[in-house]
Each structure stands twice: as C-alpha cells, then as structure tokens.
Amino acid sequence: MATTSAAMDGVAAAAFQSVIQRVQQAAERSGRRGPQQVRVVAVSKTKPVSLIRQVYDVGHRCFGENYVQELIDKAPQLPEDIEWHFIGNLQSNKAKALLAGVPNLAMVESVDDEKIANQLNRVVASIGRKPLKVLVQVNTSGEESKFGVEPSGCVELAKHVSLGCPNLEFCGLMTIGMLDYSSTPENFKALSNCRTEVCKALGIPEEQCELSMGMSADFEQAIEMGSTNVRIGSTIFGAREYPKKQSN
Ligand SMILES: *Cc1c(COP(=O)(O)O)cnc(C)c1O
C-alpha cells in the first residue's frame, strides 16, 4: 500500500544514523577517535535493494551479504562504488561465480579453511581482479560448528593465507560467536587472543590485524573490546522476515 511504503521512507536511513552515533560513542569510550577507527558493515541479507539504497544515499558504502546468489542478484542493481563484504559460508564451487558476478567485492570475511583460501586465490588470478582482502573466520564458541577454524588452528590458516596465497590480502580475524548469532565477552576475548598469536607468528603489529566482531545485539561491547569491524543487520534494516537458513 502506498501509505505504508511512504511511512517506511527513511526508516533504514534514520536507524543507520543512530547506529553510527552509537558506534562513535563506543569507539570514544574505548579510547579511539573518529568513526574511521571502526568500520560498519551494514548487513543487508534478505532485504530489498530499495532499503540498501536508502542507506547508500546518506553516504554509506560498506554492505554485507551472506548468500552468493542473493549478492550476485543485488550487486548489479546498485552503484559500483559499494564495498561488498561477503560474510556467509562460502563453498569453493561458488567462489568463481561470486568474484565474477561482483567486481566490487571488497572482502571475504569468512575464510575458514585452506581449501576455500586456495580456491579464492586461484579465481582472483584467473579473472584478473586486484588482490582480494580476506579475514580468517574463527569458531570462538567451542560449539560444534562447520563454520570457523578452531582457535588452535588460526595461526596455521592465517600463515597459509598470508604466505601461500599471493592473490589474497590477509587483513585479520572474524567471529560470529555462538551458533545462534549471539556472542559473549568470552568470544570477543578469544578472538583478541587469536590476534595476539597470529601477529606474533606473522611478525606484524596488531594494528594491522582487524577484528571483525559484534552484531546488532552486542556491537558496542565488541568495540569496547577492540573490534575494528562490526556487522550490523537488523538494527539498521529491521528484523529479517525469512529464515537465515536459505539456500546459497
Ligand atoms: C546476519 C549476520 C549478521 C547481522 O546480524 P544482526 O544481528 O541482524 O545484526 C552479522 N554477521 C553475520 C555473519 C551474519 O550472518
């Protein structure tokens, strides 16, 4: 109905502005200055292009999606200067479609084994795009999960990406937290401990290793615990109406 959609105008943009304020305040509380210190990935999975456009129109450029086919469908309908982050589980047989279909893919946050790292590395070379930024996804919850390398394996995988995949740029670590998409201070602490080990092993300063942690329910706490990249969906775009377990 026209009245409904008129009433919806600007809702996502307003919610986004308020998220940005909260991010800034949390960054200041943690001793960091300016919004530049924490990147906000606006997670738009299951949401229409029109809502993404609202947030784009107030100046935001970084968006995140979980499903390959959904991102391939949406990206061409939106401006090319969007920096897309892929944050879902990625099967190696979909890597080529993802990179070929989304030239402005800025980062894959969910590299969780050598196989997918190798495949992304190969595809970058074969399509001739610039090196792809990646994060290594860590399972910090101790729960049985297919997704995320165990903390004890993060150094090895980070080394593999950094030293064995010349077409990938290792940028840091990501965690979801618990299987139900909540996280605890222990998850954040565990990721931060992983960073210490990885940076020691690679001989890089911690400032060069991002921490992607924090979602709608807990991004302020995550920032206070050192997050440099928060992934915020429902607080910006509203509750998702269909289940997150959708086919890739
Ligand atoms: C959906 C999703 C988010 C956003 O979750 P919200 O709670 O809606 O903010 C963040 N990270 C990942 C990996 C997701 O799949």
The ligand as an SDF file (V2000), in Angstrom:
LIG
                    3D

 15 15  0  0  0  0  0  0  0  0999 V2000
   23.1720  -11.8290    9.7080 C   0  0  0  0  0  0  0  0  0  0  0  0
   24.5780  -11.6360   10.1680 C   0  0  0  0  0  0  0  0  0  0  0  0
   24.9510  -10.5050   10.8980 C   0  0  0  0  0  0  0  0  0  0  0  0
   23.9890   -9.4100   11.3090 C   0  0  0  0  0  0  0  0  0  0  0  0
   23.1900   -9.8490   12.3600 O   0  0  0  0  0  0  0  0  0  0  0  0
   22.2090   -8.8320   13.1280 P   0  0  0  0  0  0  0  0  0  0  0  0
   22.0390   -9.4960   14.4420 O   0  0  0  0  0  0  0  0  0  0  0  0
   20.9790   -8.7380   12.3390 O   0  0  0  0  0  0  0  0  0  0  0  0
   22.9190   -7.5400   13.2490 O   0  0  0  0  0  0  0  0  0  0  0  0
   26.2850  -10.3640   11.2350 C   0  0  0  0  0  0  0  0  0  0  0  0
   27.2070  -11.2900   10.9030 N   0  0  0  0  0  0  0  0  0  0  0  0
   26.8830  -12.3960   10.2100 C   0  0  0  0  0  0  0  0  0  0  0  0
   27.9430  -13.3750    9.8650 C   0  0  0  0  0  0  0  0  0  0  0  0
   25.5600  -12.5990    9.8350 C   0  0  0  0  0  0  0  0  0  0  0  0
   25.2500  -13.7160    9.1680 O   0  0  0  0  0  0  0  0  0  0  0  0
  1  2  1  0
  2  3  1  0
  2 14  2  0
  3  4  1  0
  3 10  2  0
  4  5  1  0
  5  6  1  0
  6  7  2  0
  6  8  1  0
  6  9  1  0
 10 11  1  0
 11 12  2  0
 12 13  1  0
 12 14  1  0
 14 15  1  0
M  END
$$$$
